[in-house]
Amino acid sequence: MIEFIGKFDDNVSSNLNKRFYKKYWWAYAIFSILFILIGISGIIFREDRSDLYAGIFIIAFGVLFTPLTMTLTHFMQKRFNRSMSILSPDTVETFRFFADRIEIIQKKGDEYVSTTSARYSYLYMVEETKDRYFLRISKSQSHVVNKADLTQGSIAELNVILHANLGNRFKSNDR
């Protein structure tokens, strides 16, 4: 058995958002470039002074698109996190990996306990990074396991289990 014991707090959602930005940086770049090009074409092919101002505005929006999107996402995520009482430094999350199944236990004092026991087919995909595992249960939902929270077993043992059970649905370390 390989076991990780950690907190289920704001860092979980923060790690998921960072992972998303890292994987889809190219989409943000494309949208920024598109806005900038539209703004430049508006300036070059302007018919009057208002087209110049619109072009400048669109270029500025293109430059600020990624920081604005990231800031808005950050504030929306903070608001969502506050509405979820289980997402707290008081909530302990335990992941146990066995040869044939995974157990996930979330416990917040005597207020809340949740136990999930499932075969590896429960997982859509597992992505390993330098510091954590993203146990994806769908394209938009994921558990986050911090490698620093390892209490029993080894990372190498876990990778063998994940590869044996998931095959090519286990993406080992960022390359």
BELTA-V542968 format. One record per pair of residues at least 24 apart in sequence whose C-alpha atoms are under 10 Angstrom apart, sorted by sequence separation. I is the first residue (numbers start at 1). J is the second residue. D is the distance in Angstrom with one decimal. If there is no record, write none. Layout:
I&J&D ; I&J&D
This chain:
34&58&9.7 ; 35&59&6.1 ; 36&60&7.6 ; 38&62&9.2 ; 34&59&9.2 ; 35&60&8.6 ; 36&61&7.8 ; 37&62&8.7 ; 86&111&9.2 ; 32&58&9.7 ; 33&59&8.9 ; 35&61&7.1 ; 36&62&5.1 ; 86&112&7.7 ; 32&59&8.6 ; 35&62&4.7 ; 36&63&7.1 ; 85&112&9.9 ; 86&113&9.7 ; 32&60&9.6 ; 34&62&7.4 ; 35&63&8.2 ; 32&61&7.9 ; 33&62&6.6 ; 32&62&4.3 ; 33&63&8.2 ; 35&65&8.7 ; 31&62&7.2 ; 32&63&6.1 ; 128&159&8.9 ; 30&62&9.7 ; 31&63&9.7 ; 32&64&7.9 ; 33&65&9.7 ; 29&62&9.2 ; 32&65&6.0 ; 136&169&9.9 ; 28&62&9.7 ; 29&63&9.6 ; 31&65&7.8 ; 32&66&7.2 ; 31&66&8.6 ; 135&170&9.4 ; 29&65&9.1 ; 126&162&7.9 ; 28&65&7.7 ; 29&66&7.8 ; 125&162&9.7 ; 126&163&9.5 ; 134&171&9.8 ; 28&66&6.0 ; 133&171&9.6 ; 27&66&9.7 ; 28&67&9.7 ; 104&143&9.4 ; 133&172&9.1 ; 126&166&8.1 ; 133&173&9.0 ; 25&66&9.0 ; 28&69&9.0 ; 120&161&9.7 ; 125&166&7.5 ; 132&173&9.2 ; 120&162&8.1 ; 124&166&8.9 ; 125&167&9.6 ; 126&168&9.5 ; 127&169&8.3 ; 128&170&7.8 ; 129&171&8.8 ; 130&172&9.4 ; 131&173&9.2 ; 123&166&8.3 ; 125&168&8.6 ; 126&169&6.4 ; 127&170&6.0 ; 128&171&6.0 ; 129&172&7.2 ; 130&173&6.1 ; 120&164&9.9 ; 121&165&8.0 ; 125&169&4.8 ; 126&170&4.8 ; 127&171&4.8 ; 128&172&4.9 ; 129&173&4.6 ; 130&174&7.1 ; 21&66&9.9 ; 120&165&6.2 ; 121&166&7.6 ; 124&169&7.2 ; 125&170&5.9 ; 126&171&6.2 ; 127&172&6.2 ; 128&173&4.7 ; 129&174&5.4 ; 130&175&9.9 ; 119&165&8.9 ; 120&166&7.0 ; 123&169&8.8 ; 124&170&9.3 ; 125&171&7.8 ; 126&172&8.2 ; 127&173&7.3 ; 128&174&6.9 ; 129&175&9.0 ; 123&170&9.8 ; 127&174&8.4 ; 95&143&9.7 ; 21&70&8.6 ; 95&144&9.7 ; 95&145&7.6 ; 93&144&9.9 ; 94&145&9.0 ; 18&70&9.8 ; 93&145&9.1 ; 17&70&9.1 ; 95&149&9.6 ; 96&150&10.0 ; 94&149&9.2 ; 95&150&9.2 ; 96&151&10.0 ; 17&73&8.5 ; 93&149&9.9 ; 94&150&9.8 ; 96&152&9.1 ; 97&153&9.5 ; 17&74&8.5 ; 94&151&9.8 ; 96&153&10.0 ; 99&157&9.9 ; 99&158&9.1 ; 14&74&8.4 ; 17&77&9.0 ; 97&157&9.7 ; 98&158&8.8 ; 101&161&9.6 ; 13&74&9.7 ; 97&158&7.2 ; 99&160&9.3 ; 100&161&8.3 ; 96&158&10.0 ; 99&161&6.0 ; 100&162&9.7 ; 14&77&8.4 ; 98&161&7.7 ; 99&162&8.6 ; 13&77&7.6 ; 14&78&9.3 ; 97&161&8.0 ; 98&162&9.7 ; 100&164&9.5 ; 101&165&9.0 ; 13&78&9.0 ; 97&162&8.8 ; 99&164&8.7 ; 100&165&7.6 ; 99&165&8.1 ; 10&77&9.1 ; 13&80&9.9 ; 10&78&8.1 ; 13&81&8.1 ; 10&81&6.9 ; 9&81&8.6 ; 10&82&9.2 ; 13&87&9.2 ; 12&87&8.6 ; 9&85&9.8 ; 11&87&9.4 ; 9&86&8.1 ; 10&87&6.6 ; 11&88&9.7 ; 8&86&7.7 ; 9&87&4.8 ; 10&88&7.1 ; 11&89&9.5 ; 8&87&5.7 ; 9&88&4.5 ; 10&89&8.0 ; 7&87&8.8 ; 8&88&6.1 ; 9&89&5.2 ; 7&88&7.7 ; 8&89&6.5 ; 9&90&8.0 ; 7&89&5.9 ; 8&90&7.9 ; 9&91&7.1 ; 6&89&9.5 ; 7&90&7.3 ; 8&91&5.4 ; 9&92&8.8 ; 7&91&5.8 ; 8&92&5.9 ; 9&93&9.5 ; 6&91&8.5 ; 7&92&4.7 ; 8&93&5.8 ; 6&92&5.7 ; 7&93&5.6 ; 8&94&9.4 ; 5&92&7.0 ; 6&93&5.4 ; 7&94&8.6 ; 5&93&5.8 ; 6&94&6.5 ; 4&93&8.1 ; 5&94&4.5 ; 6&95&8.7 ; 4&94&5.6 ; 5&95&6.5 ; 3&94&7.0 ; 4&95&5.2 ; 5&96&8.8 ; 3&95&5.6 ; 4&96&6.6 ; 2&95&8.1 ; 3&96&4.5 ; 4&97&8.8 ; 2&96&5.7 ; 3&97&6.4 ; 1&96&6.5 ; 2&97&5.1 ; 3&98&9.1 ; 1&97&5.6 ; 2&98&6.8 ; 1&98&5.0 ; 2&99&9.4 ; 1&99&7.5 ; 8&106&7.8 ; 3&102&9.9 ; 5&104&9.9 ; 7&106&9.0 ; 8&107&9.1 ; 2&102&9.6 ; 3&103&9.4 ; 4&104&9.7 ; 5&105&9.4 ; 6&106&9.7 ; 7&107&9.6 ; 8&108&9.3 ; 1&102&9.5 ; 3&104&9.9 ; 5&106&9.8 ; 7&108&9.9 ; 19&129&9.4 ; 19&134&9.0 ; 15&132&9.1 ; 16&134&8.2 ; 15&134&9.3 ; 16&140&10.0 ; 16&141&9.3 ; 16&142&7.8 ; 16&143&8.8 ; 16&144&7.6 ; 13&142&9.6 ; 15&144&7.7 ; 12&142&9.5 ; 13&143&9.6 ; 12&143&8.0 ; 13&144&8.6 ; 15&146&9.7 ; 12&144&6.2 ; 11&144&9.3 ; 12&145&8.6 ; 12&146&9.1 ; 8&143&9.8 ; 8&144&8.9 ; 8&145&9.7 ; 6&144&10.0 ; 7&145&9.7 ; 6&145&8.0 ; 7&146&9.5 ; 5&145&8.7 ; 6&146&7.5 ; 4&145&7.3 ; 5&146&8.8 ; 6&147&9.6 ; 4&146&7.7 ; 5&147&9.7 ; 6&148&8.6 ; 7&149&8.9 ; 4&147&7.5 ; 5&148&9.2 ; 6&149&5.5 ; 4&148&8.2 ; 5&149&5.4 ; 6&150&8.5 ; 4&149&5.0 ; 5&150&6.6 ; 6&151&9.5 ; 3&149&8.3 ; 4&150&4.3 ; 5&151&6.6 ; 3&150&5.9 ; 4&151&5.4 ; 5&152&9.3 ; 2&150&7.8 ; 3&151&5.6 ; 4&152&7.1 ; 2&151&7.7 ; 3&152&4.9 ; 4&153&9.1 ; 2&152&5.3 ; 3&153&6.7 ; 1&152&7.2 ; 2&153&4.5 ; 3&154&8.7 ; 1&153&6.4 ; 2&154&6.6 ; 3&155&10.0 ; 1&154&9.3 ; 2&155&8.2 ; 2&157&7.5 ; 3&158&9.3 ; 1&157&8.9 ; 2&158&6.5 ; 1&158&8.6 ; 2&161&9.5 ; 1&161&9.8
